[in-house]
Amino acid sequence: MNSSLFAVIMMLAVLIPSGMQAQAPATYYNSAYGKSGKALKTELHEIIKSGYVTKSYDFLYTIYEESDTRPDGKLWDMYSTCTWTHGQKKCGNYSTVCDCYNREHSIPQSWFNERSPMVSDAHHIYPTDGRVNGQRGNDPFGECANGTTLTNGLGRSGSSTFPGYSGRVFEPVDEYKGDFARTYFYFVTRYEDLMSTFSTSSTSFSGNAYPSLNSWSIALFLKWHRQDPVSEKEIVRNNAVYKHQKNRNAFIDHPILAEHIWGTLQGSAWDVTGVETPAELLARVNYNANERSMMVAADLGELSYEVVNISGVRLLSGTLLGGDAVSMGSLKPGVYFFRANADTLKAVKKFIVQ
């Protein structure tokens, strides 16, 4: 990589957190405090439904320019390794991966009969390669150990190997599994009042307002949610969609909510204390490119961490105290992910070693 291109990428990477400006008002979730389980989910439904602004299906491409842009300025595609320029090579017809990109309903349209407002809700519709989108079809997300991956594609299709379901599924790559899990948590909360009208045949849905997801999907998405913490990419996207739709994905803002609704904290009331959001955590963990070190703010307390490469291989791990720094000097030039864990809160920061 030449020095001028690297400088541009680094500048864009630094600018990404500025997309966090369109954050929720401080009181956005106040009415949900003190609730758990079904009551908490219903209150979140009321919060993220209130004030929702329906946008047209075509307007998604406009939102994508703010919500789904990589650090190098290209469109962010979670289904392929292709390089896309916003507004160019929209599908159309396709025969192979990298022919064109389109709008992927992570919750397939057939599950809700292509109805509005679900059909154009940007929180669950991502720009993806058309061929891989077609490979997935209307299959639910799942795990398929022996699935098929297309050339230049990300993810695989095949028979489910996750307990509780044996049908055909699409498995995204590990880097984005948490993204899709939190997308499903959002969808079944936002549309809680319509869940009884959605399909339950070969889907992730249970056909009721609570828990809304069937048992194997709850187990699957909680697993992904825990293994793949909220990233800066998700925070930027959540803020960009909020700017246009005026509602948020609560499970990106407060990942612990999933545990209070479906997981290990169902009987415990949600209470916000201390550093609660991934955005707050990431703001306290910063990479110093000149010193090649990751620095932790003094007010953070104890933090466990691991550093993985783009293939998910763990290279470093340990524990830091507020005000400490850990050297990244042993890493070769490349892209890495710093996974931070402060108590029950986790977040991922992407950084580049030159």
Backbone torsions as a table, in degrees:
resi	resn	phi	psi	omega
1	MET	NA	128.8	-179.9
2	ASN	-75.1	160.5	-171.6
3	SER	-65.2	-36.0	-178.9
4	SER	-69.1	-39.2	177.8
5	LEU	-66.5	-41.0	179.2
6	PHE	-61.7	-39.5	-179.5
7	ALA	-62.4	-39.8	179.0
8	VAL	-65.1	-45.1	-179.4
9	ILE	-63.1	-42.1	179.0
10	MET	-62.9	-40.0	179.1
11	MET	-62.9	-43.5	179.5
12	LEU	-66.1	-38.3	179.4
13	ALA	-63.4	-37.4	178.0
14	VAL	-68.4	-33.7	-177.0
15	LEU	-75.6	-20.0	-176.1
16	ILE	-53.3	-46.3	-179.0
17	PRO	-60.2	-19.3	177.3
18	SER	-64.2	-20.1	175.4
19	GLY	-68.5	-8.0	178.7
20	MET	-80.8	2.0	-176.0
21	GLN	-64.1	-36.4	-175.9
22	ALA	-82.4	53.0	-178.4
23	GLN	-80.0	166.1	-179.7
24	ALA	-69.4	150.5	172.1
25	PRO	-57.2	152.2	-176.2
26	ALA	-57.7	-27.2	-176.6
27	THR	-97.8	8.3	-171.8
28	TYR	-54.1	-41.5	-174.9
29	TYR	-105.0	9.6	-172.3
30	ASN	-55.1	-38.9	-175.9
31	SER	-69.9	-11.7	179.6
32	ALA	-91.4	-11.8	-179.1
33	TYR	-62.0	141.2	176.6
34	GLY	86.8	0.2	-178.6
35	LYS	-108.5	164.1	177.1
36	SER	-150.5	168.3	174.5
37	GLY	55.0	-135.5	-176.9
38	LYS	-59.4	-43.5	-178.1
39	ALA	-63.3	-38.1	178.5
40	LEU	-66.8	-44.3	179.3
41	LYS	-60.7	-43.9	-179.6
42	THR	-65.0	-39.4	178.7
43	GLU	-67.0	-39.6	175.7
44	LEU	-63.9	-37.6	174.9
45	HIS	-56.0	-47.1	-180.0
46	GLU	-63.5	-38.3	-178.4
47	ILE	-66.8	-49.7	-173.5
48	ILE	-84.0	-10.1	172.4
49	LYS	-84.7	-34.5	-177.4
50	SER	-66.0	129.5	177.4
51	GLY	80.8	1.0	-178.4
52	TYR	-59.8	132.3	179.2
53	VAL	-110.2	116.4	179.7
54	THR	-76.5	127.2	176.5
55	LYS	-106.7	159.3	179.8
56	SER	-72.5	159.6	178.4
57	TYR	-61.3	-40.4	179.4
58	ASP	-65.7	-28.6	-177.1
59	PHE	-68.9	-14.2	177.8
60	LEU	-55.6	-38.9	-179.5
61	TYR	-62.2	-33.5	176.4
62	THR	-68.2	-43.6	178.2
63	ILE	-61.8	-39.7	-177.5
64	TYR	-58.0	-30.9	-179.7
65	GLU	-62.7	-23.8	176.7
66	GLU	-103.0	-33.0	-171.2
67	SER	-92.5	-24.9	-171.3
68	ASP	-133.6	57.9	178.7
69	THR	-118.4	128.2	178.9
70	ARG	-72.9	166.9	177.4
71	PRO	-57.7	-24.7	179.2
72	ASP	-89.5	7.0	177.2
73	GLY	90.9	-7.5	179.7
74	LYS	-84.6	162.0	179.2
75	LEU	-66.9	141.2	-177.5
76	TRP	-93.3	112.7	-177.2
77	ASP	-112.7	118.9	-178.7
78	MET	-88.5	1.1	-178.5
79	TYR	-110.4	-5.6	-177.5
80	SER	-155.8	169.0	175.0
81	THR	-95.8	10.0	-178.0
82	CYS	-68.1	155.9	176.4
83	THR	-107.4	119.9	-176.6
84	TRP	-117.7	141.8	169.8
85	THR	-100.3	131.3	-178.9
86	HIS	-51.5	130.7	175.5
87	GLY	86.4	-8.8	-180.0
88	GLN	-111.3	144.3	179.2
89	LYS	63.3	41.1	171.5
90	LYS	-73.0	144.2	176.7
91	CYS	-72.8	145.1	2.6
92	GLY	63.6	178.4	178.5
93	ASN	-82.1	153.6	177.6
94	TYR	-151.4	155.6	174.7
95	SER	-131.2	-27.1	179.8
96	THR	-133.7	165.2	175.2
97	VAL	-62.1	139.9	-179.8
98	CYS	84.3	5.8	174.1
99	ASP	-70.3	-41.9	-176.2
100	CYS	-167.3	166.3	175.6
101	TYR	-121.0	154.8	179.3
102	ASN	-142.2	-162.2	-175.9
103	ARG	-108.6	111.3	-176.3
104	GLU	-92.5	117.6	172.1
105	HIS	-78.8	103.4	-179.9
106	SER	-60.6	-29.1	165.4
107	ILE	-100.2	106.3	-173.0
108	PRO	-53.8	143.0	-177.5
109	GLN	-59.2	-34.1	-177.8
110	SER	-63.8	-22.8	-179.5
111	TRP	-69.9	-26.8	179.5
112	PHE	-122.5	19.2	173.8
113	ASN	59.8	34.1	173.6
114	GLU	57.7	29.4	-176.1
115	ARG	-85.7	156.3	173.3
116	SER	-89.2	148.3	6.0
117	PRO	-88.9	-1.3	-175.8
118	MET	-59.7	-33.7	-171.7
119	VAL	-65.7	-19.3	-179.3
120	SER	-128.1	18.5	179.8
121	ASP	-76.7	109.2	-173.7
122	ALA	-63.4	-21.4	-178.8
123	HIS	-62.0	-24.0	-179.5
124	HIS	-120.1	7.5	-178.3
125	ILE	-116.4	118.6	-173.7
126	TYR	-116.0	150.6	172.6
127	PRO	-76.8	124.9	-177.8
128	THR	-144.1	163.3	175.0
129	ASP	-58.5	135.3	-176.4
130	GLY	-65.5	-40.4	-177.2
131	ARG	-67.3	-42.9	179.2
132	VAL	-69.2	-36.8	174.5
133	ASN	-57.3	-44.8	178.3
134	GLY	-66.5	-35.1	176.5
135	GLN	-60.5	-42.3	179.1
136	ARG	-67.6	-42.0	-177.7
137	GLY	63.0	-131.4	179.8
138	ASN	-104.7	16.8	-177.9
139	ASP	-70.2	147.7	174.6
140	PRO	-71.5	161.4	170.7
141	PHE	-73.0	146.3	179.4
142	GLY	-169.5	-159.9	176.1
143	GLU	-124.5	134.2	-178.1
144	CYS	-141.2	94.4	-172.6
145	ALA	-57.3	-29.8	-177.1
146	ASN	-110.3	26.0	-176.8
147	GLY	-71.9	169.4	-178.1
148	THR	-101.2	130.2	175.3
149	THR	-110.2	129.1	179.1
150	LEU	-76.4	151.8	176.4
151	THR	-58.3	127.8	-176.4
152	ASN	71.9	3.3	178.6
153	GLY	-91.4	162.0	173.7
154	LEU	-120.9	131.6	-175.6
155	GLY	99.3	169.1	-177.7
156	ARG	-147.2	154.7	-180.0
157	SER	-118.0	142.5	178.1
158	GLY	172.1	-172.0	179.2
159	SER	-74.4	138.2	-177.0
160	SER	-61.1	136.2	172.1
161	THR	-115.9	12.8	177.3
162	PHE	-93.3	135.0	-176.6
163	PRO	-55.7	136.0	174.7
164	GLY	104.8	-11.5	-179.7
165	TYR	-150.3	136.7	-176.8
166	SER	-120.6	1.3	-179.0
167	GLY	-76.1	-173.5	-179.6
168	ARG	-77.9	138.7	-178.6
169	VAL	-139.3	167.1	171.5
170	PHE	-117.7	128.5	-179.6
171	GLU	-110.0	113.0	176.4
172	PRO	-70.6	166.7	177.3
173	VAL	-69.6	157.9	-174.3
174	ASP	-55.8	-35.8	-175.2
175	GLU	-59.6	-26.3	-174.5
176	TYR	-116.1	5.9	-177.7
177	LYS	-63.4	-40.9	177.8
178	GLY	-64.9	-37.0	177.3
179	ASP	-56.6	-47.9	-177.3
180	PHE	-72.0	-34.7	176.5
181	ALA	-60.4	-46.2	-179.9
182	ARG	-69.2	-27.4	174.1
183	THR	-64.2	-44.0	178.8
184	TYR	-67.3	-38.7	175.9
185	PHE	-59.6	-42.7	177.6
186	TYR	-61.0	-50.3	-172.0
187	PHE	-60.5	-47.1	-176.5
188	VAL	-74.2	-14.1	173.7
189	THR	-87.7	-47.5	179.0
190	ARG	-59.1	-40.1	-175.0
191	TYR	-109.7	32.5	179.4
192	GLU	-52.9	-39.5	-176.5
193	ASP	-73.5	-8.5	-179.3
194	LEU	-113.2	-2.9	-172.6
195	MET	-58.2	-31.9	-178.8
196	SER	-68.9	-14.5	-179.4
197	THR	-98.5	-3.6	-177.5
198	PHE	-92.4	155.7	-178.0
199	SER	-67.0	142.2	175.1
200	THR	-115.6	2.0	-179.2
201	SER	-86.4	115.7	-178.5
202	SER	55.9	39.8	177.0
203	THR	-126.9	-172.7	177.2
204	SER	-97.5	0.9	-170.2
205	PHE	-92.9	154.1	179.3
206	SER	-104.6	-10.4	176.8
207	GLY	85.8	14.8	178.8
208	ASN	-140.9	169.4	-177.6
209	ALA	-69.3	-31.8	177.8
210	TYR	-147.3	127.4	10.7
211	PRO	-85.4	-2.0	177.5
212	SER	77.4	-37.6	176.8
213	LEU	-101.6	145.8	176.2
214	ASN	-73.2	168.1	-168.8
215	SER	-63.4	-41.2	-178.1
216	TRP	-70.3	-32.7	178.0
217	SER	-70.3	-37.2	175.3
218	ILE	-59.4	-47.6	-179.9
219	ALA	-61.9	-42.3	-179.3
220	LEU	-64.6	-50.9	-174.6
221	PHE	-70.8	-33.2	174.2
222	LEU	-65.2	-39.2	176.4
223	LYS	-59.6	-50.1	-179.7
224	TRP	-64.6	-41.4	-179.9
225	HIS	-58.9	-40.3	-178.8
226	ARG	-76.7	-36.4	-176.0
227	GLN	-79.2	-29.9	-177.1
228	ASP	-120.4	90.4	-175.6
229	PRO	-66.2	167.0	178.1
230	VAL	-58.0	136.0	-179.8
231	SER	-112.1	168.2	175.0
232	GLU	-59.2	-36.3	178.0
233	LYS	-54.5	-46.2	-179.3
234	GLU	-67.4	-39.1	-179.7
235	ILE	-63.9	-45.9	178.0
236	VAL	-60.7	-43.5	-179.1
237	ARG	-64.9	-43.2	179.8
238	ASN	-59.4	-43.2	179.8
239	ASN	-67.8	-38.4	-179.9
240	ALA	-66.7	-42.7	178.6
241	VAL	-67.1	-39.3	177.8
242	TYR	-59.4	-37.7	179.3
243	LYS	-56.7	-36.8	-175.6
244	HIS	-97.7	-41.2	-175.4
245	GLN	-94.2	-15.6	178.9
246	LYS	65.6	26.2	170.9
247	ASN	-143.0	163.6	-170.8
248	ARG	-127.1	161.3	168.6
249	ASN	-89.8	105.1	-175.5
250	ALA	-63.6	-24.6	-174.7
251	PHE	-82.4	-10.8	168.5
252	ILE	-86.6	-43.1	177.9
253	ASP	-64.5	-42.2	-176.3
254	HIS	-137.6	83.0	-176.4
255	PRO	-56.9	-27.3	-177.8
256	ILE	-63.4	-18.7	-179.4
257	LEU	-58.3	-35.1	-179.6
258	ALA	-61.8	-35.0	178.6
259	GLU	-70.5	-37.8	179.7
260	HIS	-69.6	-25.8	-177.1
261	ILE	-95.4	-45.1	-175.3
262	TRP	-121.5	-14.4	-168.2
263	GLY	-107.3	-140.5	-170.4
264	THR	-75.8	-9.6	-177.0
265	LEU	-114.6	25.2	-175.9
266	GLN	-57.3	-33.2	-178.7
267	GLY	-91.2	2.4	-177.5
268	SER	-107.0	136.1	179.5
269	ALA	-71.6	141.5	178.2
270	TRP	-76.1	127.0	179.5
271	ASP	-137.5	129.6	-177.2
272	VAL	-93.7	120.4	176.1
273	THR	-142.1	145.4	173.8
274	GLY	63.2	-147.7	178.9
275	VAL	-79.0	104.6	-168.9
276	GLU	-108.0	-28.3	-172.2
277	THR	-107.3	151.6	175.2
278	PRO	-57.8	-36.2	179.2
279	ALA	-61.5	-41.2	178.5
280	GLU	-66.1	-38.6	178.8
281	LEU	-67.1	-47.1	-178.3
282	LEU	-64.0	-31.0	178.5
283	ALA	-67.1	-17.6	-178.0
284	ARG	-102.0	3.4	178.3
285	VAL	-125.6	116.2	-173.2
286	ASN	-134.0	140.9	179.1
287	TYR	-93.6	126.6	175.9
288	ASN	-98.1	103.5	-174.6
289	ALA	-66.1	-34.3	-178.7
290	ASN	-66.8	-41.7	-179.3
291	GLU	-93.8	-5.3	-178.3
292	ARG	51.1	55.3	179.7
293	SER	-142.9	153.0	175.4
294	MET	-101.6	126.9	-174.1
295	MET	-113.0	141.9	-178.1
296	VAL	-114.3	133.1	179.9
297	ALA	-62.0	149.2	-174.0
298	ALA	-64.8	-26.0	-174.6
299	ASP	-89.1	6.8	-172.4
300	LEU	-84.3	-28.5	-175.1
301	GLY	84.1	-156.6	-176.8
302	GLU	-77.9	141.4	-177.0
303	LEU	-140.7	126.7	170.8
304	SER	-95.5	151.8	-174.7
305	TYR	-149.4	162.5	166.6
306	GLU	-147.1	149.9	178.2
307	VAL	-115.4	125.8	179.9
308	VAL	-123.8	154.7	175.5
309	ASN	-89.0	-176.8	-174.7
310	ILE	-67.9	-14.4	176.5
311	SER	-91.2	-0.2	178.7
312	GLY	85.3	9.1	179.6
313	VAL	-80.4	126.8	179.7
314	ARG	-76.7	127.2	-177.5
315	LEU	-110.5	-32.4	-179.7
316	LEU	-140.3	152.7	173.8
317	SER	-160.6	160.2	179.7
318	GLY	164.9	-162.2	-179.0
319	THR	-130.9	138.8	178.6
320	LEU	-124.5	152.6	170.9
321	LEU	-108.5	156.7	179.3
322	GLY	-50.9	131.3	-178.9
323	GLY	93.2	-10.2	-179.9
324	ASP	-80.3	166.3	172.9
325	ALA	-137.6	147.8	177.7
326	VAL	-122.8	134.1	-176.6
327	SER	-73.9	138.2	173.2
328	MET	-108.5	16.3	-174.0
329	GLY	-64.0	-21.0	-179.4
330	SER	-81.3	-8.4	-176.6
331	LEU	-84.1	140.5	174.5
332	LYS	-75.1	158.6	177.0
333	PRO	-54.2	134.9	-179.4
334	GLY	160.2	-170.4	-178.9
335	VAL	-103.8	134.7	-177.4
336	TYR	-137.5	165.4	178.9
337	PHE	-126.0	127.0	177.7
338	PHE	-99.5	110.6	-179.2
339	ARG	-95.3	112.8	-176.9
340	ALA	-103.1	140.9	-179.0
341	ASN	-135.6	108.5	177.7
342	ALA	-115.0	102.6	-175.0
343	ASP	59.0	-120.2	-179.1
344	THR	-91.2	-1.1	-175.4
345	LEU	-99.6	132.5	179.2
346	LYS	-128.8	152.0	176.8
347	ALA	-158.6	160.9	-177.6
348	VAL	-125.0	129.9	176.1
349	LYS	-115.6	127.4	177.0
350	LYS	-88.9	136.9	177.3
351	PHE	-144.2	160.0	-176.1
352	ILE	-119.2	128.7	174.1
353	VAL	-99.9	124.7	-178.0
354	GLN	-92.0	NA	NA
